[in-house]
Amino acid sequence: MNLIVSVAVGVLFAAGSYLLLQRYFIKVVGGTMLITHSVNLFIMASGLSRGAEPIYPLVPGQAVSDPLVQAMVLTPIVISFGVS
């Protein structure tokens, strides 16, 4: 799973960087959007971890995600939507 997410982040970032180097404005805007999506995906992937349950006990072996990371990624999503 980590490999798939890493490859997805790399492909999105590479495609966004390529589009940023183009001449046309629409491609530059698309490149900016791809780079922001790759950064958001990277931040979300870094927040997935296994550890102690935050508030209440969960089923053993179940993946636990940090809700703080999800809340912190929501702000750049809204900002990138407003910019685009």
C-alpha positions as CSV (number, residue, x, y, z in Angstrom):
1,M,0.0,0.0,0.0
2,N,2.8,2.4,0.9
3,L,4.5,1.7,-2.5
4,I,1.3,2.5,-4.4
5,V,0.8,5.7,-2.6
6,S,4.4,6.7,-3.0
7,V,4.3,6.0,-6.8
8,A,1.0,8.0,-7.0
9,V,2.5,11.0,-5.3
10,G,5.6,10.8,-7.5
11,V,3.6,10.6,-10.7
12,L,1.3,13.4,-9.7
13,F,4.2,15.6,-8.7
14,A,6.2,14.8,-11.9
15,A,3.2,15.5,-14.1
16,G,2.5,18.8,-12.3
17,S,6.1,19.9,-12.6
18,Y,6.0,19.1,-16.3
19,L,2.9,21.1,-16.8
20,L,4.3,24.0,-14.9
21,L,7.1,24.3,-17.4
22,Q,4.7,24.7,-20.3
23,R,3.8,27.9,-22.1
24,Y,0.0,27.9,-21.9
25,F,-1.8,29.3,-18.8
26,I,-4.3,26.5,-18.6
27,K,-1.5,23.9,-18.4
28,V,0.2,26.0,-15.7
29,V,-3.0,26.1,-13.6
30,G,-3.4,22.3,-14.2
31,G,0.2,21.7,-13.0
32,T,-0.4,23.8,-9.9
33,M,-3.5,21.7,-9.1
34,L,-1.6,18.4,-9.6
35,I,1.2,19.5,-7.4
36,T,-1.2,20.6,-4.6
37,H,-3.1,17.3,-4.9
38,S,0.2,15.4,-4.6
39,V,1.2,17.3,-1.5
40,N,-2.2,16.7,0.0
41,L,-1.9,13.0,-0.7
42,F,1.6,12.9,0.8
43,I,0.4,14.6,4.0
44,M,-2.6,12.2,4.2
45,A,-0.3,9.2,3.7
46,S,2.1,10.3,6.4
47,G,-0.8,10.4,8.9
48,L,-1.8,6.8,8.5
49,S,-0.2,4.9,11.3
50,R,-0.9,2.1,13.8
51,G,-0.8,3.0,17.4
52,A,-2.9,3.3,20.5
53,E,-6.6,4.0,20.1
54,P,-7.3,7.8,20.4
55,I,-10.4,7.7,22.5
56,Y,-12.2,4.4,22.7
57,P,-10.9,0.8,22.1
58,L,-11.0,-0.5,18.6
59,V,-10.8,-4.0,17.1
60,P,-7.2,-5.2,17.5
61,G,-5.2,-5.0,14.3
62,Q,-7.4,-2.3,12.7
63,A,-5.6,0.6,11.1
64,V,-5.9,3.9,13.0
65,S,-5.7,7.2,11.2
66,D,-5.0,10.5,12.9
67,P,-8.0,12.9,12.5
68,L,-5.7,15.9,13.0
69,V,-4.0,15.2,9.7
70,Q,-7.3,15.0,7.9
71,A,-8.4,18.3,9.4
72,M,-5.1,19.9,8.4
73,V,-5.4,18.7,4.8
74,L,-8.9,20.1,4.5
75,T,-7.6,23.7,4.6
76,P,-5.2,23.3,1.6
77,I,-8.0,21.6,-0.3
78,V,-10.3,24.6,0.2
79,I,-7.5,27.0,-0.6
80,S,-6.5,25.2,-3.8
81,F,-10.1,25.1,-4.9
82,G,-10.4,28.9,-4.4
83,V,-7.2,29.6,-6.2
84,S,-8.1,27.4,-9.2
